[in-house]
């Protein structure tokens, strides 16, 4: 199981981080996944893998096992599963061959699947998609909700991690202290990345139908929210004369801070 999940993961595709040794094998697996509709990033080494998982929206981690690499798939799986921000991400290990005891070790370390290259890329891609669909489905039926009805489904926007049921917001792993209103604003925006929310819509969602507050009060909350988020405040964009949106990228052609 994993979280957060992008909408594309329900279709069995999404953003994939490939941890592979430098050279042709890594570039080869990237081209295969890109050709099947995945958004792929290639990294080398445990540290770079963990850093990328912490700051980017990733649906699955693919570990390309290589006998000559200093990256042990089992060790990397254990490290990821002990990272609070990314512990539920889907992990698939792919290699040229595994002894039965090695497969058991990798799966017990937290991998969702362990595949050999001789299966063929069509089957490997299909198995990765199956893992993503299964994980996405498991997230939708998750009933682990708090007393307020919020499930603890993590939402990641760049360096920002939101845990709704805990009213928790983290930037690069560090907790950010927000008021209840500020949390409701960022949670609303993050629930639909890139969608523009009008000020009145945010006002109603945050204060309810009987709110006495004015739409411009949202501007004040956004200002404070950006300041508390630090550099991650750049993900909250102002859409002129309309309202606000939160993005997971840097397209700012039609926005103004």
C-alpha positions, 0 to 999 in steps of 0.5 A: 500500500502507499500514499499519497497517490495521484489520480493517474495511479488509478489507471496504473500509471503515474510518477515513477522514481527509478533507482539504478546504477549509472549507465545504459541499464538505467536509461533503458528502463526509463525509456521503457516506462516513458514509452508506456505513459509514465512520468519517470525520474532516474537517480543513483544511490540510496541518498539521492533516492531518499532525497527525491522521495521526500521532495517530489510527488512519486507514485512508485519506486522502481529499484533496478538491482545490479550485482555491481551496485552499492545499493542493496534493494533490501536495505533501500526498501527498509530505509524507505519503509522507515521514512514517515513521509514516504513509508507507504509508497509502492516499491517494485524491485527488478533484477537480472536474477534472484535466488529464492532466499533473496526474493524472500528477503526483499519482500520482507524488507517492504517491496510490493513485488520482486521481478526478474528482467527475463519476464520481459518488459511487457509483463514487468510493466503490467505487474507495476501497473497492477501494483499501482492500481491495487494500492490506489484502490486500497487507499480509496476504501481505507476506513482509518478515519479520525473522530472528525471523519478525516482519513489519514491520506497523505497529500504531497505537494512538492516539499509539502506533506499534509496529513488531514486526520492529524491536522499536520503540515510538514515542509521537508519533514519539519512540522509547520504550526498552522491555525485551524483556518490556515490548515483548512485553506491549504487542505482545500487547495491541496485536495485538487492541485492546479484547480483554481478556487474562487475566494468565496468558495474558499470562504464557504468551505472554511467558515461555512454558509453563515460566515460573517467574514469577507472574501478578502479575509482569505487573502490575509490567511494566504499571506500568513500561510505562505510565510509559515511555509517558507520557500514552499509557499511558492506552491500557492499561487494567486490567480488574478481577480479570481482566487488561489490554487496550489500547484506541484510545478512552476508554471507561472505564466498566468499568475501573480504572487 
